[in-house]
Amino acid sequence: MQVLSVTPEIFPLVKSGGLADVAGALPIALAKQGVSTRTLVPGYPVVMGAFSRMKPLLTYSDIQGSEARLFAIDISGLDLLVLDAPHLFDRIGGPYGDASGAEWADNWRRFAALGQVGADIAAGAIPGYAPDIVHAHDWQAAMTLAYMRYGKAAGVPSVMTVHNLAFQGRFPAAIFSELGLPASAMSIDGVEYYGGVGYMKAGLQAAWAITTVSPTYAQEIRTPAFGMGLEGLVNLRAADLTGIVNGIDVDIWDPATDRHLAANFSAKTVKLRTANKRAVEERFQLDQDGGPILCVVSRLTWQKGMDVLSSILDEVVASGARLAILGSGDVALEAALLAGAARHPGRVGAIIGFDETLSHIMQGGCDAIVIPSRFEPCGLTQLYGLRYGCVPIVARTGGLADTVIEANEAALGAGVATGFQFAPENGNSFLHAIRRAVAVYADRPVWASIQRQGMKSDVSWARSAGKYAQLYRSLISRKAA
């Protein structure tokens, strides 16, 4: 089975969030299911710098304003198709915005071009290559499916994966004339969205099947609270909607071999985590005492519930816990958490920014990871936590609810608990969960049992990749029928 995956980012080349991890790990996992994946990605500078130029597979004299070329490369076990369009992607900054964080004004043009090329490939533009399935990830790739629908690849089965419905790619109606779509596409059952053009909406409308990155999130986006204005369309497509929880790359995230850690360990040698804990205490200048260290490894945003954490930070310290925070985001939230660290030296440490090595050490050394998200389509940090014996304390939403088994009396008695859950957006509930965790931590045998149970959880891609392969096969069967 041949799958064309279209994504705006992919690990290990370019990453702004969990989407890159999924796009990089899923093809490798699918290979074990008999599925061959080629991934189309934009030619950002970091991507173009990863390989030497060779003869392009395709050339464009004019795509969204200038010429472009398509290259094929193999990197880290990934079969990549790279769209080299310097006028669109050769820029200093992130994949979606400049160094200051401001979004590129022509993002509509940049990702329309990605979609056009994706649709061309789906229609057989590359000699000898005809994908059986096209799989688009998030709004930046969604227009691939619209171009397929109104072009030569309308009969090729397609999947639209929603990683976060809050980001939709909404643009003014004035851009439509430059998209190269027929006039009929500017309609309510096409790309039109509240009087403008909606990229995510277009993908949801055109896809043969829609997936989200957890079963609970698939149900949540059918409601006004989580549907972000698209719940009506999502409900119309409910029969084609599936939630498949993400996995992680268990070769990269393996505490027994992780080169980032101060000391490696396994479920049988959990006590060896102590060396990593000391490294966390040193890096965040935390007191060394018998209380647990809770960590945050997150974007510091409203969605992630960081304002809720800030509002109860003093009470968290009063509970006996210490707190290590790593992340960046909203300036006001960064300032609030830094102020909390200043109020509680030795009890709270905060580092603004991101450090891959430190994130591994925190998972390997902190006792628990707190994730108070208002909504979380899947989440990966709780999966890393389970893998590393860093007990998740999570909001009961999306993939967090699907992947963490609440440590209530029944689960503790049965020895199956892997973490703590609480109602999202509720500071009192969040604080109560932390206090429960601190109390359980005092009973070290019980806490060790929770750690070991979490470390036994299957957080790999194996099961989820099998579900994607099954979905692909069902769509191909539907086409044949």
N, C-alpha and C positions, 0 to 999 in steps of 0.2 A: 504494500500500500504506500502510495506517494502522497505526502502532505506538504503543502506550502504554508508555512507560518509567516505571518506579517506582523512585525512588532517594532515599536519606536526605540527600544533599548534591549540589550541582552548582556548578561554576565558571561564572561569576565571583561568584556570590552567597554561597555557603557552602562551605568546604573544610576538611577535616581531613586529607586524604591524596589519593592518586592516584585513588580512586574518583570524586571530584568532577571531576577533569580529564577522565576517561573519559565521565562522564555529560554533561558540557558539550560535548565535542568530537564524540562519536559522532553525535548527531543532525544536526549540520551536515554531516558527511561522508556520512551516509546519504542526505541530500537529493539528492546528486549521483548516487545509485543509484536514484532514483525512489521513495524511502521517506520518508514524512512522519511525523515523531515529535512526539507531545505528551508532556511529562514531568511526572509528579506528584511534588511535593516538599512537605515539611512547611513550615508557615508560621512559621518561626523569626523573631525580631524583625528580623534583617537582611534577610530575604526580604520580610516585610510592609512594611518601610520603603522598599522599592525601587519601589513603585507606589502609585497613588492608588486608594482604594476605589471600586468600581463595583457594579453589580448582580451578585450571586453567581449562578453557574450552578446550584448545589445548596445546600440548607440542611439541616442535621440538628438536630433538637430534642434529641437525646441520642446521642452517640457516645462510648463509653468514659467516661461520667461527666458530660458537659455538651454544650452546643450547639456547632455548628461550621458553617462555610461554605466553599464551594469557589469560588475565583476563577480566571479565565483572564487571563493577561498575556503580553506578548511583551517579552523582554529580551535584548539582545545576540544577536539572531537565533534565540532559543530560544522555542518555544511551550510555555509553562508552565501547569500547573494547580496552584494553591497551596491546600493544606488549612489554612485558618485555624481552628485549635482552640486558643484561648489557654490553656485549662486544661492542655494538653499541651505546647505549644511556645513560649509566650511567657515565656521564662526567660532570666536572665543566665547566660552560660557558653557552653560549646560545644554542638554538636548532640546529644551523648550524655551529657554530664556538666556539673557545675558548674564554677565558676572555679578550684577547687582540683584539678580532674581526677577527682573522685569521680563514678561513674556515677549517673545518676538512678535511684532505686529503682523508678520506674514505667515504665522503658523498655519493659517488656513491653506495657504499656497504650498507650503512645505509638505504637509501631510496629504494634500490632494495629490501631489506628485507621487508620493509613496503609494497611494491607493491606485493611481492610474497604472503604474508599473506592475503592481501586484495583480491587477486585473488582466494586463497584457500577458503576464506569465501564465495565469490561469487559462487564458485562451490559446496557449501554445506558442507564444512568441519565441521561446527558447527551443531551438531544434532538438528533437529527441526527448523532450521533457513535457509531460502532461500530468499535472497533479490530479489525484483522485479527490482530494479535499483541500479547501482553502480555509485556514484558521486565522482569524484576525483578533488582535489583542488591543482592547481599549479604543478610545475615540480616535487616536492618532492613526490607527490602522483600519478603522471602520469603513472609510470611504472605499476601500478595496471592494467591499461587498456591494456597494451602490454602483460602482463602475462595472462590476460583473453583471449585476442585475439588468442594467440598461445597455450592455454591450454583448460581445461575442461569447462570454463565459457564463451566460445566464443558467446553463444547464449543469454547471459544476457545483456539487454540494458544498455548503459553507457553514462555518461555525463562528459565532461572535462570542468572545469571552469578555465579560465585564469584570474588571479588577476593582474598579471603584466608580460607581455611578455618579458620584459627586462631580467628577470631571467629565464634561460632555462635549467640548469642542463646539460651542455656539458662536455663530458669526452673522454679520449683517446680510440681508438679502442681496445687497449689491454685489457680493462676490459670486453669485450663482452664474452670472454670464461668463465668468472666466473658468468655470469648472469643466467645461466640455461635455456636459450632460444634456440630454434632450429636454426641451421645455416641459414635457410631461412629468419630469422628475421633481419639479418645483411644486409639489402637491402634498397634501396631508398624508398620503400613503407613500410618499417618496422621501425627499430630504428636507422638506419644509418643516420648520419647528418654531411655533409662536411668532410667525411672520419673518423669521430669518432662516438660516441654514443650520441644521444640527447634525454633526458628524456621527456622534454616538447614536442618535435617533435613527439616522439613515442606515447604520449597520444593524440595529435591532430590527428594523423594518425588512431589510433585505436578507438577513441570515436564514438559512434553513433550520438551524438550531442555535439556541442561546445557552451559554453556560455562565454561571458565576463561580466564584472560588470557594464557596462553602454552601452546604444545603440550607442552613439557617438564613444566610444572606439572600439566597434565591427566593425565600418566602418574604423576607423583610422588604425587598424592593418592590413588592406588589402592594405595599401600603404607602399612604401619603407621607408618613414620617421618614421613610427611607427611599422612596421612589424618585425624589428630586424632580418632580414634574413629569416623569416618564412612567409612572405607575399604571396609567391607563393603557399605554402601549404594551407594557410588560404583561399586564393581565390578559390582553388580547392574544398575546403569544404564549400564554401560560402552558399550553400543551407541548410547546417546543422548548421549555425552560428546564434546565437541570443544574443542580448545585454539586460541584465536585471539589472537595477540599484540596488545597495545595499540599505538596510535600516539600521536603528540603533535600539538598544534596548531602547525603549521610557520609559521603567520603570526605567532603570538605569540612562538614560539621561532625567531627568524631572526636570526642574527648580523649580517646585512647591514643590518637595519633596527631592531634592538632598541634602544629608547630608554634602557634601563637601563645600557648599556655606556658605558665611557669612550671607546671607539673601535669603530666597526663594521668588519667584515671579511667576507671570503668564502673559499672554498677556494682561490681564486687569489691572495688577499692575506692569507694566514695570518700573515705577519710583523707585520701591524698589531695582532695580539693583544697585543703588548708593552705597549701603554698600559694594557690591562686587567690585565696581570700586575703592573705597577707599582701600580695601584690596590689590588690584593689585598695586595701587600707592605706598603703603607702602612696599610691597615685592620687587618691582623693583626700589624703591627709585626714583619715578617719581614726578615731580612738580605737584601740585594740581592747575589746571587752567581750563579754559572753553573749551580747545581743546579736540578733540577726542583721545582716546587711540586705536591704532591699535595693534593687537597681531599676533604673529607667534607661532604656536604649531606644530612643524614639525621636520622631519629629516633634518639636515642641509647638503644638497647634491645638486649636479648639477641638477638632475632630478627635484627637488623641486624648482629650480630657485632661490636658495639662493644667488648665485653669482650676479644675476640681482638685487635682493634687496640690496645687499651690495653696488653695483655700484651707486645706487640712494639714498642711506640712508641720505646723507646730504640734498638733495633736499626734501626728505620726512619731515625732521625736519623743513626745511624752510617753508613748506606748513602750519605749525601750528599744525601738528599732533605729538603725542608722540608714542613711539614704545616699546612694551614689547615682548621679544623673549625668548622662551623656546624650547630647542632642543639640539641635538648632532649629530655629523656626521663627515664630512671631517674636518680634523684638520685646514687646511688653511681657510676654511669658518668660523669655530668657531672663529679663531683668528681675521678674518676681522670684524666679527660682534661685538666681544668684543672690538676691537679697535674703532668701531663706537660708542659704548656705552661710552668708555673713552673720546671720542671727544665731546660727547653731554651729560654730566651728567645732570640728571633731565629730559632729553627728551627721552633718549634711555636707556633701561635696558635689560641686557641679562643674562640668567641663562643657563649654559651648563649642560645638563642632562635631565632626565625626572622625572616628579612628577605628579602622577595621580590626587591628590587633587588640586594641583595648576592649572592643565589643566582645571579642572571644574570651578575653580574660575575665570580663564581668560575668558572662554566662557561666564560666568555669569556676568562679570564686564566690560570687554573691549567693546568698541563701534563697532569695526569691526575686522574681521580676514582676513589677507592677505595670499593668496595662489597662488604664481606666478609659478606654476609647468610648466615645458616644456611639460610633458605629465602626465596624471592622469587618470588611468583606471576608477576609480570611485571617490575615496576620501571620507573620513568620517568627517573630521574636519569641512567642510562647512555645513554638515548636523547637526552637533552639534551646529554650529553657528546659523543656521536658528532656531533651537529648542530653543536657549537661547537668542535670540534677539541680537546676535553678528553678525552684517551684513557682509556677505562674499564679499570680493573683490578678484575675481578669474580670472585666465587665461581661455580663451575660448577654452577649450580642454576637451576631455573625459567626465567623469561624472560631472566635474565642469560645463561644458556647459549645461548638461542635467538637473541640479538640481537648478540652480540659474537663476532667471528672471532678465535680465538686466534693470537697472533703466534709460531707455531712456525716452524721453519726452512722448511718447505714453503710456508706462507702468506706468510712474508716474501719468499721467493724468487719467488713468483708475484705479489707486490704486492697481496694481497687482505686482509692482516691489518688488523684495526681495534682490537685491544686485547689484554689479557692475562687469562687465566683461571687459577684455582687451585681446589684441593679445599676445599669449605667446612668450617668448624670446625677447620681445621688451621693453627695459627700458623706452623709451619715452611714449609708450602706457600705461605701468604700472603706471608711474608717473602721467599721465593724469587722469587715473582712480582714483588714490588716491586724486588728487586735486579736482576732481568732487565730491568724497565722502565727503571731508572736507567742500566743499561749501554747499552741501545738508545738512550736519550735522548742519550747522548754522541755518537752518530752522527747528527748533525742531519738529513742528507738522508733517512735511513731513517725517523727519527721523523716528519719532515714528510710522508713518504709514508703512514704510518699515519694521521696526522691527516687528510690529504686523502681517503684511502679511507673513513674514518669519516664525513666530511662528505658524501660521495657516497651514503651509505646511505639507503635510502628508509625514513624513520622516521615518515612521515605516516600518516594514517588511511585513505588511499585503498584500499590493498589489503585491509586488515582490514575496512573497511566493506563492501567487496564480498563478503567471506566471510559477514558477518552477514546481508546482503541475500539471499545464496544460501540460507543456513540458514532464514531467514524463509519464503522461497518454498517450500522443501521441506516445511515444516510445514503451510503452507496447502494444498499439493497433497495431503498426507497426510490432512488434514481432508476435502478434497473426495472422496478415494477412499473 
